Amino acid sequence: MTKPLRIGIAGLGTVGVGTLEVLSAHAETFASRVPRPLTVKAVAARDQARDRGVDLDGYEWFDNAVDMASGDHVDIVVELIGGSDGIAKELTEVALANGKHVVTANKALIAIHGTALAMAAEEAGVTLAYEAAVAGGIPIIKALREGLVANRIDRLYGILNGTCNYILTEMEQSGRNFLDVLDEAQSLGYAEADPSFDIDGIDAAHKLAILASVAFGTAVDFDGIHVEGIRHISPIDIEFACELGYGIKLLGVAARTAGGYEQRVHPCMVLESAPINHVSGVFNGIAVDGNFVDTTIYEGRGAGAGPTASAVVADILDIARGNPVPVFGIPARNLKPAQTVDMGRHRGAYYVRLTVVDKPGVFADIATILRDHEVSMESVLQRGRAPGEPVSVVMTLHESLEADVVNTLDAMASLDTVIEAPCMIRVETFA
Amino acid sequence: MTKPLRIGIAGLGTVGVGTLEVLSAHAETFASRVPRPLTVKAVAARDQARDRGVDLDGYEWFDNAVDMASGDHVDIVVELIGGSDGIAKELTEVALANGKHVVTANKALIAIHGTALAMAAEEAGVTLAYEAAVAGGIPIIKALREGLVANRIDRLYGILNGTCNYILTEMEQSGRNFLDVLDEAQSLGYAEADPSFDIDGIDAAHKLAILASVAFGTAVDFDGIHVEGIRHISPIDIEFACELGYGIKLLGVAARTAGGYEQRVHPCMVLESAPINHVSGVFNGIAVDGNFVDTTIYEGRGAGAGPTASAVVADILDIARGNPVPVFGIPARNLKPAQTVDMGRHRGAYYVRLTVVDKPGVFADIATILRDHEVSMESVLQRGRAPGEPVSVVMTLHESLEADVVNTLDAMASLDTVIEAPCMIRVETFA
């Protein structure tokens, strides 16, 4: 009988407790699947007195997770504390330096320090596994790193934040405004009390940084990502989108282009019929374009104790079997710089909504600005209101350089007849 | 430098040539991803003279693939010959017995001889890999066996045959009948000259047998699968389905029930809004329900040189890395008997279409038969035609035992007023 693999769990929130439950619920099956027995040896959290609804008596307790990772207490440290720095980072560094495998659900940590941590893991000859950090219910890291390994990945895009997708889905279905639906999402527990990480796109960007690294073999580049959230999406844009045959989704997009890698998180108009548009509510969905497989799509729950713990345990079993795959698919020292392309150099189609005073000559001014910036209009809609009231003018623009579009909108914004900041949403034409 | 991993490819059809192309296109990337260099050493096919559009000069040639698998020519045999028996089976057995890894795209071989071959592989300490056998573009075997390993899989269902899905999609969109669309599919190369493997559900059943085994840890049980194809689906059923809010798909379904495992391939009515209903044309889609992840969905191309070769090469790279996972996730000797439940014991909802003579009393007879068999109707539609002509009566039945439904339909068929064999399609209410 080989020695058991000793697991230490740091952080006993819902995912930590969920991981204990998954390991115990299917212990017998796991024993038949891996050559080494798994045993939870230790747990670490701040407050030992708190009732977590689970019996912790059999485990060695650590108030300080870093102590658990030092010495010879465990073989795998499961980091479920969260946060890109502080204790989570220290714990991970100490664990790797002490020759312990690390399994983490911490997207911020990997998105910001992933390359350095991967190098530390590979130098120490241990695994740093993070399937749970991106779309827990979907084994997308394994799919990209192993299942689709034969392909050059040219693009991936996805709905990476369930909170935003829930809010946009609800706005579309009920016609309510953003703040109303956010409020509801908070009361249902789908959004945090401080929702900015989700609704400003940061959480999605963390996940995109990780996916792009695995897909392209590039160093993780969170700072290079262009990030916009969904605060500015209004019911009127959702209505116009619908009229034009589109839905609005917050997408993370990573694409290989002639000029380098694009990495961007922002609301997108996507064709009503596109598979990604059918991913609703709190679900996540990721599409991957490989040069040999064409497009493959993955959908599932992105958060919650069950899906996240499922991914954590899959990583633990991979370690128990000894699946020797580098952290990002290729050795971390060989990851190329991401050289993320500036958003101004993005080429794409655009939706623009202007609020204008309804008087003669407005349209001529707008058309002149478009012509002067060599940006070409594909279609235009004008929604009439009561006489004398401001009017919404909606345009879609043919594929253009983003820098040109930004200049065009700046010029339009400076017209006296344009009375609100123009609203711009990028249009993506995924098949 | 470790010794190169010597690959021998048996079968040089489109997938064999595609595999050579993938291996050569990304040779440099692969070298950075695995610790052993890969080298194609030998190829085997019947006709050396045939022009395959690819340079074969650098490889040792074998007219007989079994000779390539004997002796010390290669370390991995890639079996792309096809067929459940004959040369493909002999080649695989000889390769395993000689301590060579086998990578195969052969669903029939694995569906019928998978358990025995897995035992042979595990005894010899080599890998038998078959990602390419099921939905090539989707790494579903890896997802089930590794990515979702923490879950008890309660059900999986999917569109496993692109030919059938293309035909049903075209029938729905154009209103044309089955034979018309089959004819078109044949001329487009989406259906074989002898299409029965596809349209009678056998190909889908091969794949379902493999998926069920990996999902449930049961021995492969192709013979236990209830298989129906799509020949009997008529435009009128597609029309009625649409009116009732359903689409018609050929699905493979494997489910854990109180009485045992259901394994079945047949046309299903699925809710128009269900994600699986949005998988159109030649695409495959598979939904997996795990007890911790809930439902996860995978979509992509199921066939073709690129997607299939992508899966073959992913398996080769797994072997080169030394990912030591048992063939079906648990050691083959521990696979439980499948104990597939008889279809008569299936409980579900049903769509039934009767063609009746339009005269008084018909409905009373039908209602009496339903009552006598304790089968309860959920809704009924009658489509009027010209006076005196036969009438279509469409019913949906509440959840019932299939044996009762079959008896009910037999009794209805024996009525003088029912002038065609009743058409029955199962209704699945996937969320």
Interface residues (C-beta under 8 A of the other chain):
Chain A: G18 V22 A25 H26 T29 F30 S32 R33 P35 E131 G136 G137 I138 P139 K142 A143 E146 G147 L148 V149 A150 N151 R152 G217 P275 H278 G290 N291 F292 V293 D294 T295 T296 I297 Y298 E299 G300 R301 G306 P307 A309 S310 A311 V312 V313 A314 L317 D318 R321 G322 N323 P324 V325 P326 G329 I330 P331 N334
Chain B: G18 V22 H26 T29 F30 S32 R33 P35 E131 G136 G137 I138 P139 K142 A143 E146 G147 L148 V149 A150 N151 R152 G217 P275 H278 G290 N291 F292 V293 D294 T295 T296 I297 Y298 E299 G300 R301 G306 P307 A309 S310 A311 V312 V313 A314 L317 D318 R321 G322 N323 P324 V325 P326 G329 I330 P331 N334
